[in-house]
């Protein structure tokens, strides 16, 4: 295993652990911070901090010729991907949100396999994704079938989460198929600033500034989202996508729900039942099947294919 692959696996582990906790942080921050301001301030602050670090360490920020593709990625992955997640958490518990987001591998691998030269799926991989998705259905079904306004709100949240998955998957596929020569950290900086500007524009149009205020609890959640969720984990994600197969990287979405459900239950008092245990078991089974299908040869070939 090369040094780049070892670092990529370390980045993947970081993604699994950190992004599993950000669902809880989003839920807490939403107590006093409006939806699009929460997302916009988070990415803007992260982009500015990462930009300062890039300048100090001598990294060259991407020039105007790269801004178009970075703006597109910012829209797909942060405005659509992250923005809809934050919006959905107004109505969907943090643990359930993470479980629904576990359908990202389905979208990612499906999109990639439909493109020319994409990673083709074997039947066992499809079966693994189906088992994992069955776990999501087991977990969410009672909530989306309940009557009344609460049930409709949950349905709207689940739909928003699927749109978030689609945006993230499209952005990931674009990143994989259009590798940039720019430093990943510097590219992430510009992408974050673009997404922050877009989200703050939406927040301004939605008159959210008048409703903004902080408590020690929500300020702490915002700082955690900015530093750990955006700067550390997002940069790790960019690195992992460049050095690992997309079907491997996307499996982080199966690990995150287990962490998010546990934290939501322990710290926020979100409902926990035997049904959640069954769903988690199905999700883990799906991971095992998909991981087992991937051959060492395919994994080793991925960095060369990505960096061409």
Phi, psi and omega in degrees: 000130182286167178298320180298320179293320177299315179295324179295319177294323176296320177297320180297318178297319177300316178302312182301313184287311186289311182293340174292336180266344185289336177297319176296315181297321178297314180302318180292314182297327181293351179299327181226351185250123179300157191307299189282335172292321178302310180292317183294314180295322180299308184287326178295312179298317180296318180296318180293319179294316179293326177295317178298318178296319180298318180294315182297323182270007174081015177281139181268123179288146180302140179279177182305333181295336180263354186295327181299311181291324179291324177294321177297315178296321178299318180293313184292313190271326185256317180285306179284306184299300182281324182300316180290330176296313179298316179299317183295328183290356169293333188239339184245133180302152185300319179295316178295323177302314180296323180292318178296321179296344177297350176282359176306317179302324178299312179294314185297308183291324177297314179296314182298317183290339180275350182266153179297128180079007181284171180286114183282147182263139170269162182298324179296324178294317177299319179297319178297317177296323179295319178296315178298319179292328176299324176298322178296316181298316179302320183286320190266335190308312180301325181289321184278351178258357179291153180273175175082183184295325181296318179296318179295323179296319179295319178300315178300321179294320179294320177298316178300322180293325177292324174296322177297317179299317181297314179299316180295318181295318178297317179295320178296316179296320179297317179299318182293322186267350178231066181298142182256148176278352181289153175301129183303322180294316180293320178296320178298324179301308181296319180298318179296318181294319176299312182294321177299318179297318179297314182292322177293327175297317178296318180297320179295316178297332181269007178056048183271341184298326182290343182256006184275128167204159185242150166239164177306323181293312182285328176294319177298320178295320179296317179297318179296316179299320182291309186282302185282310185289321184264304186290307185286302188288322182292320177296321176297322180295316179301318180292316182297320180297328181283340189238356180230156176300146183298326180292333176282311182300320184294347180289349175302331182291346175272335179278319183308317182300323181297318178291316183294318179297316180298314181292319179298322180290315185285320189258333182247358179070025178291151186298139177226137183213175177298331178299322178294322178296316179298315180299316179298321178298319178296318179298314179295323177297319177298319178299314183299319181293313181295317179296324181292334181287327185290127181271151177303325181296318180294320180295319181292330182284340187300313181301321180294321181291324182287322188266012182296000000 
